[in-house]
Amino acid sequence: MQYIRERGGGWELAPTDIALIGEYTTANGPFVDDYFFAFVRDDGAVFQASFYAAGGNATLDALGATLGGRITAGSATPPLAFARDLAASARGHALFELRERVDGGIWHRLQRVMGMGAMDAVLTDDVERYLANRRT
């Protein structure tokens, strides 16, 4: 599976390396991309692709056939659309949670004072546990 961005860059990932597939949206739309798929490896590395990418539905269909499950767009409830182990305890749980970025720099402090604390999307504890169990 390969994802190439219009403005350059991208990634390549073997379907057999995918442990979880989820989706998420941001508040950045409607004029910029705000809907993404996240493909997570066992080591917790996350590869993201725009929902609006050309060939996205065909790719999800082919990926689902390869991985032994059906992957459908728009299944934000549950937010985790596919788990490599179909009996996965992670199914139905959120893939990401927002955590405030810990940074002592002046820019971060200024953002906090202005009520614009920088946030990072990180894998939830449930997903981290699921991945740890898969590695053992």
C-alpha positions in Angstrom: 0.0 0.0 0.0 1.4 3.4 -1.0 0.3 6.9 -0.3 1.7 9.9 -2.2 0.8 13.4 -1.3 0.1 16.0 -4.0 2.8 18.3 -2.8 5.3 15.5 -2.4 6.2 13.0 0.3 4.2 10.0 1.4 4.8 6.5 2.7 4.6 2.9 1.8 3.3 0.1 4.1 2.9 -3.6 3.5 -0.7 -4.7 4.3 0.6 -7.5 6.5 2.3 -4.8 8.7 -1.0 -3.1 9.6 -2.3 -3.9 13.1 -5.2 -1.4 13.2 -7.0 1.0 10.9 -9.0 3.9 12.3 -10.3 7.2 11.1 -10.5 10.7 12.5 -11.7 14.2 11.6 -10.4 17.6 12.6 -11.9 21.0 12.9 -9.8 22.3 10.0 -12.4 21.9 7.2 -14.1 22.6 4.9 -11.3 24.4 3.0 -8.5 22.1 4.0 -8.3 18.3 4.5 -10.2 17.4 7.7 -10.9 13.6 7.3 -8.1 11.0 7.6 -7.5 7.3 7.8 -4.8 6.1 10.2 -2.9 2.9 9.6 -1.1 1.6 12.7 1.7 -0.9 12.9 2.4 -3.2 15.8 5.2 -0.9 17.0 2.7 2.0 17.3 3.9 3.9 14.2 1.0 5.7 12.6 0.7 6.3 8.8 -2.0 8.8 7.8 -3.9 9.2 4.5 -6.5 11.7 3.4 -10.0 10.3 3.1 -10.3 12.3 -0.1 -7.3 10.6 -1.8 -7.9 9.3 -5.3 -8.7 5.6 -5.3 -9.4 5.5 -1.5 -12.5 3.3 -1.5 -10.9 0.8 -4.0 -7.8 0.7 -1.8 -9.9 0.0 1.4 -11.8 -2.7 -0.5 -8.6 -4.4 -1.6 -7.0 -3.9 1.8 -10.0 -5.5 3.5 -9.9 -8.5 1.2 -6.2 -8.9 1.9 -6.6 -8.6 5.7 -9.7 -10.7 6.0 -12.3 -8.2 7.0 -14.5 -5.4 5.6 -13.2 -1.8 5.9 -15.7 0.9 5.3 -15.3 4.6 5.3 -17.5 6.6 7.5 -17.5 4.2 10.4 -16.4 6.8 12.9 -18.7 5.0 15.4 -16.8 2.9 16.3 -13.8 5.1 15.5 -11.6 2.0 15.1 -12.7 0.5 11.8 -10.5 -2.6 11.6 -8.3 -4.6 13.9 -5.9 -7.1 12.4 -7.1 -9.7 15.0 -10.8 -9.6 14.4 -11.5 -10.5 18.0 -9.4 -7.5 19.1 -10.2 -6.0 22.4 -9.4 -2.6 20.8 -12.4 -2.7 18.5 -14.9 0.0 19.3 -12.5 2.1 21.3 -11.1 5.5 20.3 -7.8 5.3 18.4 -6.5 8.7 19.5 -6.9 11.0 22.4 -5.8 14.6 22.6 -3.1 15.5 25.1 -1.7 18.9 25.8 1.8 19.3 24.4 4.4 19.6 27.2 6.8 22.3 26.1 8.4 24.9 28.2 9.2 27.2 25.3 8.0 30.8 25.1 5.7 30.1 22.1 3.9 27.3 24.0 3.5 29.4 27.1 2.1 32.3 25.0 -0.4 29.9 23.4 -1.5 28.7 26.8 -2.0 32.2 28.0 -4.1 33.0 25.0 -6.2 29.8 25.5 -4.7 28.1 22.5 -2.7 25.3 24.1 -1.1 23.0 21.5 -2.5 19.5 21.5 -1.1 16.3 20.1 -3.1 13.3 19.0 -1.6 10.2 20.7 -2.7 6.6 20.7 -5.1 5.8 23.5 -4.0 3.6 26.4 -6.4 0.9 25.2 -4.8 0.9 21.8 -1.3 0.8 23.3 -2.3 -2.2 25.4 -3.7 -4.0 22.4 -0.5 -3.4 20.5 1.6 -4.5 23.4 -0.4 -7.8 23.6 0.1 -8.4 19.9 3.9 -8.0 20.3 4.1 -10.6 23.1 
